[in-house]
Amino acid sequence: MAGIRDVAKRAGVSIATVSRVLNEDPTLSVTDETKEKIAEAVAFLNYKKKVSNTKMKDSIIIITTVSESDELEDPYFRRIRRGIQMAAEARKIAIKQTIRLSETPLDEEELKKCGAVLMIGQVLPEVTALVKQLNPKLIVIDDPQTDPQVDAIYTNFQAATYAHLDRLYQQGHRNIAFIGGKRILLDAKGTRYECEEDQRQLAYEWWMREKGLDDYVHVYLNGWSTLDGMKAGEELIQAQAQSLPSAIMVGNDPIAVGVYRALKKNNIRIPEDVSIVSFDNIEVAEYLTPSLSTVSIHTEEIGKLAVSLAKEMLTEDKKIPVHVIVSYEMIVRESEKEVRSL
């Protein structure tokens, strides 16, 4: 079994730093990169800090739709997991098991016995219903379309999308395209189902039509990675070569990196020719040239709030389900500019 020394060695930091990070020492000042290295080491080694007098009722099981390799590459989900890990350590709640739906079937007996369940990502409604039946203390993370009778925590991507678009509109943009990925839902066996129901895409389409900009609605859905962004960017350039949009809204920052590359390859300048806005505010966004306007999602706080809600379920007689909407922060940088109104 891995110990704290193994975590420190893998993360390349001292044992004291690992201990203080995991215990959320408020006097410790470390970079997000260091925190992420420690979180990656904890997840990779399946390190579990010893918690004295922890009973089964004071434990949680994590169900996630994200594979281990994808989680390590995606800061969004990695930070949610880091928030869960930190809060669980602080509140002395044991994380008994992590079930990755894409790799492992549901452990129904363990789900019945544990105190509460945190489910990260988007699944078919019948999966949520099954888990809720096995353990009523269920909290869904990162799915705004969760049934109102199930506790959930997420960011209001619709409001964030509208905020981006309202700002672009005030700058004179009308021909605004969208590049993103399809909404991916998993069933109990890890089978993937795709549909065009991502909240950012739907909000974009609704907003454009409300503004009477139906003729400018152009949606390109390839996937959520940087490579997908490159491919979608190339498709947009080929399809709209005669009338490029003045702005492109992108579903997340990794996609935006790919879009940047596609535009640069075709000698299209940002923001002189096309403005770009995105979501997530991953570290690289600030260091792109030009720096990327994006939405900062408080993913670590989402994880911490989920554990707080679980603690409330474990210690109090909570009967009414709640949906907690976590705020976002708009980060305006150099990738957008005003244009002459059409």
C-alpha positions in Angstrom: 0.0 0.0 0.0 1.4 3.4 -1.0 2.3 5.8 1.7 2.8 9.6 1.9 6.5 9.1 1.2 5.6 7.5 -2.2 3.2 10.4 -3.0 5.9 12.9 -2.2 8.5 11.1 -4.4 6.1 10.9 -7.4 5.1 14.5 -7.1 8.7 15.7 -6.6 8.0 17.6 -3.4 8.6 17.1 0.3 6.5 14.9 2.6 5.7 18.0 4.6 4.3 19.7 1.6 2.1 16.7 0.7 0.8 16.6 4.2 0.0 20.3 4.4 -1.6 20.3 1.0 -3.8 17.3 1.8 -4.8 18.9 5.1 -5.5 22.3 3.4 -3.0 24.2 5.6 -4.1 27.9 5.2 -0.6 29.1 5.8 0.9 27.1 3.0 1.6 28.9 -0.3 2.1 26.6 -3.3 1.3 26.8 -7.0 -1.7 25.2 -8.7 0.9 23.1 -10.6 2.3 21.7 -7.4 -1.2 20.9 -6.1 -2.1 19.1 -9.4 1.1 17.0 -9.2 0.2 15.9 -5.7 -3.4 15.2 -6.7 -2.1 13.2 -9.7 0.2 11.2 -7.4 -2.6 10.5 -4.9 -4.9 9.3 -7.6 -2.2 7.2 -9.4 -1.0 5.5 -6.2 -4.5 5.3 -4.8 -3.1 6.8 -1.6 -5.5 6.9 1.3 -4.7 8.8 4.4 -5.4 7.0 7.6 -8.5 8.4 9.3 -9.0 7.4 12.9 -12.4 6.1 14.0 -13.9 6.3 10.5 -17.0 4.2 10.2 -18.6 3.0 7.0 -21.3 5.6 7.4 -18.6 8.3 7.2 -17.4 7.2 3.8 -18.1 8.0 0.2 -17.7 6.3 -3.1 -16.9 8.3 -6.2 -18.4 7.3 -9.5 -16.9 9.1 -12.5 -17.5 9.0 -16.2 -13.9 10.0 -16.9 -11.1 7.5 -17.4 -7.9 7.7 -15.4 -5.9 8.8 -18.5 -8.4 11.4 -19.5 -8.6 12.8 -16.0 -4.8 13.2 -15.8 -4.9 15.2 -19.1 -8.0 17.3 -18.4 -7.5 20.0 -15.7 -11.3 20.5 -15.4 -12.0 17.0 -14.0 -8.6 16.8 -12.3 -9.4 19.9 -10.2 -12.9 18.6 -9.2 -11.2 15.4 -7.9 -8.6 17.4 -6.1 -11.3 19.5 -4.4 -13.1 16.2 -3.3 -9.8 14.8 -2.0 -8.9 17.9 0.0 -12.4 18.3 1.5 -12.7 14.6 2.4 -9.3 14.7 4.2 -10.3 17.9 6.1 -13.7 16.5 7.1 -12.4 13.0 8.0 -14.5 11.3 5.4 -13.0 8.2 3.8 -13.1 7.8 0.1 -13.7 4.0 0.0 -13.6 3.5 -3.8 -13.5 5.2 -7.1 -15.6 3.6 -9.8 -14.7 4.6 -13.4 -17.8 3.7 -15.4 -15.8 3.6 -18.7 -13.6 0.9 -17.1 -15.3 -0.8 -14.1 -19.0 -1.9 -13.5 -20.9 -0.5 -10.6 -20.2 -2.2 -7.3 -23.8 -2.4 -6.1 -23.1 -4.0 -2.7 -20.5 -1.4 -1.8 -22.8 1.4 -3.0 -25.5 0.2 -0.6 -23.1 0.1 2.3 -21.2 3.4 2.0 -22.4 6.6 3.5 -22.9 8.7 0.4 -22.1 8.7 -3.4 -20.5 11.4 -5.5 -21.1 10.9 -9.2 -19.0 13.1 -11.5 -20.0 13.6 -15.1 -23.1 12.9 -17.2 -24.9 9.5 -17.4 -28.2 8.3 -18.7 -31.2 9.0 -16.4 -31.6 5.3 -15.7 -28.1 5.2 -14.2 -28.8 8.0 -11.9 -32.1 6.3 -10.9 -30.3 3.0 -10.2 -27.6 4.6 -8.0 -30.2 6.6 -6.2 -32.1 3.4 -5.5 -29.0 1.7 -4.2 -28.0 4.7 -2.0 -30.4 7.7 -1.6 -27.4 9.9 -0.5 -26.4 10.7 -4.0 -24.8 13.9 -5.3 -24.3 14.5 -9.0 -21.5 16.8 -10.0 -21.2 18.6 -13.3 -24.6 17.8 -14.9 -27.0 20.7 -15.1 -29.7 18.4 -16.5 -29.9 16.3 -13.4 -33.4 15.3 -12.2 -34.7 18.0 -9.7 -35.2 15.2 -7.2 -31.5 14.4 -7.0 -28.9 16.6 -5.3 -26.6 18.2 -7.8 -23.7 20.8 -8.1 -22.7 22.4 -11.3 -21.9 25.7 -13.0 -24.5 27.7 -15.0 -22.9 27.4 -18.5 -26.0 28.9 -20.1 -25.5 32.2 -18.1 -21.8 32.2 -18.9 -22.5 31.6 -22.6 -24.9 34.5 -22.7 -22.4 36.7 -20.9 -19.7 36.0 -23.6 -22.2 36.6 -26.4 -23.7 39.8 -25.0 -20.2 41.2 -24.8 -19.3 40.2 -28.3 -22.6 41.7 -29.5 -21.8 45.0 -27.8 -18.4 45.0 -29.6 -20.3 44.8 -33.0 -20.0 41.0 -33.7 -23.0 39.4 -35.5 -21.4 36.6 -37.5 -20.5 34.3 -34.5 -19.7 30.6 -35.0 -19.6 27.8 -32.4 -17.0 25.0 -32.1 -17.5 22.4 -29.4 -18.2 18.8 -28.7 -21.3 16.6 -28.3 -22.8 15.8 -24.9 -21.5 12.4 -23.9 -23.6 10.2 -21.5 -22.6 6.8 -20.2 -24.8 3.9 -19.2 -24.1 1.5 -16.3 -21.8 -0.6 -18.4 -19.7 2.4 -19.6 -21.2 2.5 -23.1 -21.1 6.0 -24.6 -24.1 7.8 -26.1 -23.6 11.1 -27.9 -26.2 13.8 -28.4 -26.2 17.5 -29.5 -27.5 18.8 -26.1 -24.4 20.5 -24.6 -25.6 23.4 -22.6 -23.1 25.8 -24.2 -24.1 24.9 -27.7 -27.9 25.1 -26.9 -27.4 28.5 -25.2 -25.5 29.7 -28.3 -28.3 28.7 -30.7 -31.0 30.1 -28.5 -29.2 33.4 -28.1 -28.4 33.8 -31.8 -32.0 33.2 -32.7 -33.3 35.6 -30.1 -31.1 38.3 -31.7 -32.4 37.4 -35.2 -29.1 36.1 -36.3 -30.4 32.7 -37.6 -28.4 33.1 -40.9 -25.1 33.2 -38.8 -25.8 30.1 -36.8 -22.9 27.7 -37.6 -22.1 24.8 -35.3 -19.0 22.5 -35.6 -18.9 19.5 -33.2 -15.8 17.3 -33.4 -14.9 16.5 -29.8 -13.4 18.0 -26.7 -9.6 17.7 -27.3 -7.0 20.0 -28.9 -6.8 17.7 -31.9 -10.6 17.9 -32.3 -10.3 21.7 -32.1 -7.8 21.7 -35.0 -10.1 19.6 -37.1 -13.1 21.7 -36.4 -11.2 24.9 -37.1 -10.1 23.5 -40.5 -13.7 22.5 -41.3 -14.9 26.0 -40.4 -12.3 27.7 -42.5 -13.1 25.5 -45.6 -16.9 25.8 -45.2 -16.9 29.6 -44.6 -13.9 30.7 -46.7 -15.9 33.3 -48.4 -17.3 34.8 -45.3 -15.4 34.0 -42.1 -17.2 34.7 -38.9 -15.9 37.7 -37.0 -15.9 35.7 -33.8 -15.8 32.1 -32.7 -17.2 30.8 -29.4 -15.4 27.6 -28.3 -16.7 24.9 -25.9 -13.5 24.7 -23.8 -9.9 25.8 -23.7 -8.2 22.6 -25.0 -10.4 22.9 -28.1 -9.5 26.6 -28.4 -5.8 25.7 -28.5 -6.5 23.6 -31.5 -8.6 26.3 -33.1 -5.7 28.7 -32.6 -3.4 26.3 -34.5 -5.8 25.9 -37.4 -6.2 29.7 -37.8 -2.5 30.3 -37.6 -1.8 27.6 -40.2 -4.2 29.4 -42.5 -2.7 32.9 -41.8 -5.9 34.0 -40.0 -5.0 36.5 -37.3 -6.5 36.6 -33.8 -8.2 39.0 -33.0 -7.6 41.1 -36.1 -9.5 38.7 -38.3 -11.4 36.6 -35.9 -12.1 37.0 -32.2 -12.0 33.8 -30.0 -13.7 33.2 -26.6 -13.8 30.0 -24.6 -14.5 28.3 -21.2 -12.5 26.7 -18.3 -9.5 29.1 -17.9 -6.8 26.4 -17.9 -3.3 27.6 -17.2 -2.2 27.7 -20.8 -5.1 30.1 -21.7 -3.2 33.0 -20.2 0.0 32.2 -22.1 -1.4 31.7 -25.6 -0.6 34.4 -28.2 -2.8 36.4 -27.9 -4.0 35.4 -24.4 -7.4 33.8 -24.5 -10.7 35.3 -23.2 -12.4 32.6 -21.2 -14.6 31.7 -18.3 -13.0 30.6 -15.0 -15.0 27.7 -13.6 -14.4 27.1 -9.8 -13.9 23.4 -10.3 -12.0 22.8 -7.1 -14.8 24.5 -5.1 -17.3 22.3 -6.9 -15.6 19.2 -5.5 -15.3 20.7 -2.0 -19.0 21.7 -2.0 -20.0 18.2 -3.0 -18.2 16.8 0.0 -19.8 19.5 2.3 -23.2 18.4 1.0 -22.3 14.7 1.6 -21.2 15.6 5.1 -24.6 17.2 5.7 -26.3 14.1 4.5 -24.2 11.9 6.7 -24.8 14.0 9.9 -28.2 15.4 9.5 -31.7 14.3 8.5 -31.7 16.0 5.1 -34.9 15.4 3.2 -35.1 18.1 0.5 -32.9 17.7 -2.6 -31.0 20.8 -3.7 -29.3 22.0 -6.8 -26.2 24.2 -6.1 -25.2 26.5 -8.9 -21.5 27.5 -8.5 -20.6 31.0 -9.8 -18.1 31.6 -12.6 -15.7 34.5 -13.4 -15.4 36.1 -16.8 -11.7 36.6 -17.8 -11.4 39.0 -20.7 -8.0 39.0 -22.4 -6.5 39.8 -25.8 -8.3 37.3 -28.1 -11.2 39.6 -28.9 -11.7 43.0 -30.4 -14.4 45.4 -31.4 -15.6 45.3 -35.0 -17.8 47.6 -37.1 -21.4 46.7 -36.6 -23.1 44.9 -39.5 
